[in-house]
């Protein structure tokens, strides 16, 4: 790892002779002094420390995962005076209990700081606002979430990460006692649930993402009141995951039934374009659904008419696809490393939970997506 990092920097300098790094005097000496194994830095300090674990997901790396003990993690973390960066593939390194604990601390540190500020009765309004703004800078960004990403092929409609992992973040959130308070009836109603039982009807993973997303939304509102420019992606990604899971659950079987010969982009070596009838679960991504639905709105309308629900005509499906396109675009921005502001989160939540003005009364995606379950009715019928 050490030799590889040094070689990467030397290669970068050769490729970019006019870069700021290439103009640095004594770069070789700096690399020798500042890049090394964790143990070589024991007893030293730096303002910032990058703990580089690596991003290799191959079977060969499992030995390294098991080898990183609590002492190594402790030494790496305590060398940093102000900032610590941990770089690695979360899906690989979460198998190590020491690093899983480290990630939990990083995920929740800013939230704990915000909680302390909110409960400090000695702070005046200006002091509280200042400390909230400072604490919010440490909120986990989109880069804290494991994501598989592929470049679009021009026909899939999916132009961003297509598999965001929120499980480890939710586990971290569940360790925060202050995020376990029951949601009030008013809070649930603002997110389209007339009562708790409606939320409980969702499958466990969808419900968990939604519930923690709602709790985090209300917890972070005081930060928004004093800083409208903070990154709200850690909250938004939970809702993104919820709608991704909801769409797969509601539509995968129905679309395979009604449109078996429709093709989407495959995932993995040699898959190319695949028919829906042969598509794997992971190949149904959030970005594929609006493309399929828009291009086949007439067929879906006919299928619903056969089922005795003529109100779901081609126009309904086109409106649904339009709202889903809007949501997918927001998801793509949220899951990259740019700021996803509170106003962006509000737009995402509007797509998911609020009725539209155009067309009038069109439900939010969490409600409208339930229609997909009805497509599989009468599976033996052909278009």
N, C-alpha and C positions, 0 to 999 in steps of 0.2 A: 504493500500500500504506500509506504513512504517513498520508495524508489519510483513507483508509478506516478505519484503526485508531482515529484520533482521533474520527471521526464515530461509530463504533460505541460508544466509551466515552460520548460525549455522549448518544447515544440510550439507552444502558443507564441512565444517571443519570436521564434524564427518565422512563423507565418504572418506575424503582425509587427514588423520592425518599427512602425511608427506609433505603436501603442504606448500608453503611459508606463506600462510594466517594462517594455523593452528599453525605456529611457532611464530606468532605475539604476543607480550606481550600486555596485556590490550585491547584485541580485543573487549570485551564486552563494555568497557568504550568508545572506539572509535566509536562503532556503536551507542551508546546512544547519543554521541555528534555530529555525522556527518550524521546520517540518520534521516530524519524527514520531516514534511510537509514544504511547501515553507515558510509559515508565521513564523515558528520557526527560520528561518535563516535571517529574516529581520534585517538589521544593521550589519550583519557579511559579511566576504569575504573569498574566497578560491581561490587557483590557478586554480583549475578545479572544475566544477559543472556538475553533471549528473542530468538532469531534467527528471525524470522517470514518463511518462504518463501512461504506461501500453499498452498491446497489445491485450486486450480483445475486440473482435468484436461483442459481443452479444448485444441484445437489451437493456439489463440492464445498459450498460455503457453510453448510450446516455445522461443520467442525468449528469454524470460527465463531458462529453464533453461540455455541455452547461454551466456548473458551472465555468469552468476555464476562468476567466475574464482577462482584460488587466493588472490589477495590479499584479495578480499572475504571469503572464508571465514576466512582467517587473522586479519583485523582483527576480525571478529565474535567469533571464539573467544577471542582474547587480550584482549578487553575485560573478560571475566568473571574475577573474582578467586576465586570459590568455585563457582558453578554456571552451567552453560550449558544452555539449552533450545533445541532446533531443532524448529520446528513446520512441517509440510508433508506433502504426500501422497508417501510413500516411493516408490510405484510410478511417479510422475512424475519426482521429483527424483533417483532413482537413475541416470537417464540422464546426469547430470552427474558426471564422474569425481571432481571435488573434493569434492562432497557425498557421493558413494559412499565415499570414503576417510574423511570425517568420521564417517559412520555406522558404519563398521567400527571406528573408534577408540572411539566411544561404546558400541557393542555389547560390546566386549571389554575395556574399561578395568577394570571391576570384576573380571573373571576374571583378568586379569594381576596385579591387586593381591592377589587371593586366592592366586594361585600364589606370589607373592613371600613372603607371610606363611607359607605352608605350608613353604617351603624355607628360611626363616630359622631356623637352628639356635640362634641366640643368644636367641630369645624363650622365656620360661618359659610354662607352661601358661596362666596368667591373661592374660599379655600377648598371647599368640597368639589366645586367645578374643576379647579386646577388639578386636584389629585385624581379625579375621575378621568380627565383627559390623559393624564400620564399613565394611569393603569391600563387604559384601553389600548395603548400602543403595544402591549404585550399579548393581546388576544391572538389565538392561533389563526393563521391565514390559510388560504386554500392549499398552500404547499405542505401543510401539516397532515393532509389527508392522502392516504395511498390511492393512486388512480392508475388504471390502465388507459393508455391513450394511443390512438392510431390516426394517421392522416386521412382526411376524407377522400373518397374516390370520385366525387362529383355526383354520385347518385344516391348516397345513403342518407343525406340530410344531417348526418352526425358529424359535427366539425369540432368536437372537443373530447375530453375524457369521457369514455362510455361506461366506466365502471368505477364509481367512487365508493370507497370503503369507509363507513361511519361507525362500525362496531367498536373499535378501540376508543374513539372519541366519546361515544355514548357510555362506555364503561367508565371512562374518566369522569364524565358528568355525574354519573350515579354515585360517585364517591363524595360528591359535594352535598352535604346534608341540607344546605339551604336551597337546593333545587328539587327537593323531594316534597315540598308543601303541595297539598292537593290543589288542582286547578279549580277555580271558582266557576259557578254556572255562567256568570257574565263572560269570563274569559273563553270558555268553551263556545258560547253562542257567537262570539265575535269571529270564531274560526269555523262557523257553520255547523256546530254540533248542538242540537237543542238540549241534549242531556248527555251525561257521562256514558250511558249505555250505547249511544251511537258510535262513540270513539272505541269502545270495547269491542264492537263488532268487526273492527279492522283486524287483519291478521297480525300476529305479534310483532314482526319487524316493522311493518308500516305504522302500527300504533306507537311503538317505542320511538321511532324517528319523529313522528308528529308530536307526541306528548313532550319529549325533551326539547323539540324545536319551539313549541309554544311557551314552555317554561323559560327557556333562554331568551325568547323574544321579550317577555315581560320583565325579566331580570335586567336586560340591557337597555330598556327604555330610558332610565335616568341618564345613561351615558349619552344617548341621542339628544336628550334635552340640552346638553351643554357642549356637544361636539357632533355636528352633523356630518363630519368627514371621516369618522372612524370606520374601520373595515368590519362589516357585518357578515362576512362570508362564513364564519364558523357557525352562525345560526342558520343562514340561508341553505347551507349544504345539507342540513338535516331535512329540510323541506324538499330539496331537490331529490334526495334519496327516497323520500316517501312517495313522491309522484312517479319516480322511475319504477319502484316496486309495485305501485298501484296499477300502472299501465300494463306491466308484464302480467300481473295476476288477472286483470280484467280482460285483456285483449289477446293474449298469446294463443289460446286454444280456439277462440272464436274466429280470428283471422286465418288460422291454419285450416279451419273448417270451410269458411266461405271463399277464401282466396288461396287454395293450395298451390296453384301454379305461379303465384306472384313471386318475384325474385327480390332478394335483398343481399347485401354484402355479407359474405361469410367471415368468420373470425378464425384466424389460425392458418398455418401453412397449407397451401393447396386448396383452400376452401373456395376461393373465387366467389362467384355469384351462386346463391343457393335458393331453392324453392322453399316457400314457407312450410310446406309439408315435411321438408327434411331439415328445417332450421333448428339449431340447438337453442336452449334457453338463453344463453349468453349472447346470442346473435340478435335477439330482440332488444335493441337499445332504445332509449328515450327518443333519439333522433330519427330512428327508422319509422316510428309510428305515424307522425304527421304526413310523411311522404306517402306511405301506403294508403292512409285514409283519404288524403286529398285526391290521389290518382284513381281511387276506386270508390269514390263517394256514391256514384250511381248504383254500383253493385251492392254496396252496403245498404243503401236506401231500399232497394228491391228486397233484400233479405229481410229487413225489418218489416216491410209491408206484408211479406209472406207470413211473418209471425204475428200479424194483426196490429202492428204499431206504425201506422202510416205517418205519424207525426215526425218520425225520424227519417225524413226524406234526404235526398242528396244535399239540399241546402243546409240541413242540420249538420251533416257530416263535414261539409266544407267549413262551416263556422267552427266546429269542434277542432278541425285540423288547424285552422288559423290561430286559435287560442293556444293550441299545443305547440305550433311553430314559435309563437311569442315566448312561451315558457321555456322551450328548448334553447332559444337564443340567450335568455337570461341565465339558464343553467350553465351554458358554455362560458359565459363571462364570469359567473360566480366561481367556477371550478378552475380558473386560471389564476395567475399570480397578481393580477391587477386588483385595485381596490373595488370591493362590492359594497357600495354605500347603503345607508339605511333606506334612502329613497328607492334604491334598486331592489332591496328586500321587500319594500312595500309594494312595488310593482309585481314582483314574483308572487307574493301572497294574494294580490288581487286576481292574478290569473288562476290561482289554485282554489280560492275560496269565495270570491265575490261574483255576483251576477253581473253580466255585461250590459252596457247600454246599447251596444250594437253586436248582434241583434238583441232587442229588448228582452231582458229576463233570462238570457242564456246563462246557465249555471256555471260555477267554477269547475275547474278540471277534476278536483277530487270527487265531486258529485257526478259530473257528466260522464266520467270514465266508467262508472258503474254500468252504463249502457252496454259496454263491451261484453259483459257476461251473457247478455241475451243473444249475441250472435251465434253462440254455440248451440242454441236450442234447435232441435231438428237437424242434428248433424248429418243425417243421411241424405238431406235434400241437396241437390246440385244447382248451381247458378246456371 
